[in-house]
Amino acid sequence: MTILITGGTKGIGFGIAERLVSRNEPLVLGYHADEAAAEAAVARLQALGASAVAVRADVGAIEGCAALVRAAGEVVGGGALSVVHSAASIYPTALLEADLPRFTEAVQANGLSLLYLVQQGLAWMGRGSSVVFISSAGARTVLANYAALGCGKALAESLVRYLVPELAPRGIRINAVAPGLTATTSVAQMAGSAEAAERVLERGARANPSGRLTEAADYAAVVAFLLSDAAAFVQGQVVHVNGGAWVG
């Protein structure tokens, strides 16, 4: 099984990629623009013993998703393809102040791109393939300036459910994982600065019932489970991995 990880060269996506090295399966990392980060990610995974390549593509566009999946398909060989969709477009904005073309692009990248990837990837998917979308609490809980991400992820969660009756008869699983607050560069982008992000992270750790932020090992283990044969009968679920945040 070849595993395509969008947004796989940084942040949550790279944390998942590191965890999946132990599966000894080819990893294809999708990225948007940061070539230095992509090269560093591939070098790190190869040092751990992985077969890994990085492919530049814009998952907010149908053509970008098609190119990315084709590149992953070339790696598949005689196996099949699974997809972990972790890429996200960060556009901090309130709804009434949003630039509508930019907001639309963000919702495409954060939501509709899941459908783009699945449609384009069907040619390389088969029984045992698994699709895992990386969501967040913001898909269901209103967070300040998070609408472009939250609305997109809510759309993708709906797509997960609607795709189940079409994918399950093919032996393909689709689910979502929603990590809690995690220390990534995206938090700084959302917060507006590194200092503001640090304050957000500190407050989040104190407020979490488990007393800390979500770490890569937490969500990556759940993704690995959903990609495994042990999850063969798990379909259409959104698994929140957040230490108990947002409960009640």
N, C-alpha and C positions, 0 to 999 in steps of 0.2 A: 504494500500500500504506500503510495506517495502522498505526502501531506502538504497541501498548499496553505500557508499562513499569511493572510493579508495583514499589512502593518506588522510584519514579523521581524523587522530589524531593530525595533525600539520598544520600550515600555512593556505593556501587557503582552503584546504579541511575541516579543523576544523572550519574555519570561516563560511563555508557553513553549516556544521553540526549544529552549534549554531543557525543559522537562521532557520533551519528546525525543531527545537524543537517544535515550535508553531503549527506544523501540527499534533502533537500527533500521529505520526506514528513511528513504530520501525526503529531504525537506526543501520546499521551494518557498522563499520568503518574498512576498510582494512589498514594494515600497514606492513612495510617491516622488520624493525629490532628493533626500539626503544620502548622497552616494557614499560619503565618508562613513556614516553610520552603517550603511549596508555592507560595505567592505569589512568593517570591524565585526559586525554580527556574523558574517560568513566565516571569517577567520577564527572567531571564538568557537563556533559550532564545529568547525573542522578540527580544531585543536582538541575538542572533546570526543572526536571520533565519528562525527556525523558526515553524511553526504549531503551537502547544503549548497544551494545557489540562490542568488538574489535576482529578482526581475523587477524592473521599473515599469509602473503602470498606474493609470488614474482609474481607481475603482468607481469613481463618481460618474464615469461614462461607460456606456455599453461597449464601445470599441475597446476601452482600456481593460474591462473585465474579460472580453473575448481574447485579447492578446495575452493576458496573464494566464488564463486557463489553458490556452494553446501551449504556452511555454511549459506549464506544469505537465500537460499531456505528453510532451516530448520526453519527460523524465519517467513517466509511468512505466513504459516498456510493456511487459506482459502482466502487470498488476492492475490496480485500480486507484482511483483518486478519492481522497477525503479532503474536506475544506474546513479551515478554522478562519472565520471572518472577523478579524480584530481591527481592521483599519477604521479610522474615524476622521472626520473633518471638523476641526475646532473653530467654531464661530460664536463667540460669546455675545449674546444679544437678548434683549427683551423682545417680545413679539411685535408690539406696536411701534417699536423703533427699528425693526429689522429692515435691511435692504433686501427687497423681495427676490431679485435675481440671485443674490448671494445666499439667501436663506434657502431658496429652491435647490441650488447646487449642493448645499450642505445636507439637506434632507435626502437628496439622491444618493450622496456618498454614504450617509449614515443609515439609510433604510432600504431604498429601492435596489441598491447595489447587491443586496443578498439575492434578490430574484435574478439579477443579471448574471451573477456568478453561478447560480444553480442551473439556469437554463443553458448557459454556455458550457458548463462542466458535465452535463449529462452524458455526453459522448464518452467520457472517461470514467464515469461512475458505474458501479455495479453492486451486486449483493454484498453487503458488508461495508459499503462506503458510508461515511458519516459526515454530516454538516453540523458545525457548531458555530453559532453566532455569539459574539461577545457583546452583551447588553450592559445595562446599568440600572440602578435604582431610579435614575432620572426618567426612565421610560414610563414609570407609574407614579412617581412622586415629583411635585413641582419644585425645582431648584432654581435659584436666582441665575439669570442670564444663560440658562442651560437649554433653552427651547429648541435650538437648531439640532442639538444632540439628542435631547429627550424625545422630541417628536419623531425624529428619524428612527431612533431605536424602538419606539413604540410601534411604528410602522413595521419594522423588521420582526418584532415579536409576533405581530399579527400574521405576517407572511410565514413565519415558522409554523403556526397552527394551520394555516390554509394549505401549506405544502405537504403536510403529513399524509392526507388521503391520496395524494398523487405520487409521493415518493415511497411510502411504505409498501405498496404492492410490488415495487421494483427491488425491495430489500434494502432501501436506502433510509437511514435515520436522519432526523433533523431536530436539533434542540438548541437551547441558548444557555449561556452562563453569564451571570451578572455579578462581577466582582464588586466588593465594597470600595470605599475610598482607598486609593493606592498612591504612593509617592512616585509620580511620573512627571515628565515634562509637560504633559497635557494639563495637569493641574495648574501649573504656572501660567500657561496660556489662558486658561479659564479665569484664573484669579487676577491676572493682569501684571503680576511681577513675582519674582522669586520670594520676596519678603511676604507678600500677601498669601502666597501658596503655603509658606511655612506656617503662617497663623491658621490657615484652613486645616492643614494636616494635624496640627497640634490640637485644635478643637475637636476634630474628628476622632482622634485617638482617645481623648479624654471621654468623649460622649459614647464611644462604643462599649457595649456591655462586656465585651471580651478584653477591653483595656488596651487595644492596639489597632493599628491600621491593617488592612488586608495586605498580605504578602504574596509574592509570585507562587510560592509553594502551595498556597491555599487554593487559588483558582486553577492553576495549571494541573493539579492532581485531579480535579473534577473534569477538566477538558480531556485529560488522558483517559479517564474512565469512560466518558461518552464516546470516545474513539475506539474503545476496546470491545471485544466480543461479549464482555460481561454486561454491556449496556444494550444488548441486542433487542430488548423489548421496551426500551425507553424511547418515547416519541413525543414531540411537541411540548417539551417541558422547558421552563425557565428556572434554572437552579441559581439561587442567590447565595453567594459566598461572601458573607460580610460580617461574621462574628456576632450577628444578632442586631445589627443596626437596622433601623426603620421598622422594628417589630412593634406592633400595637399602634 
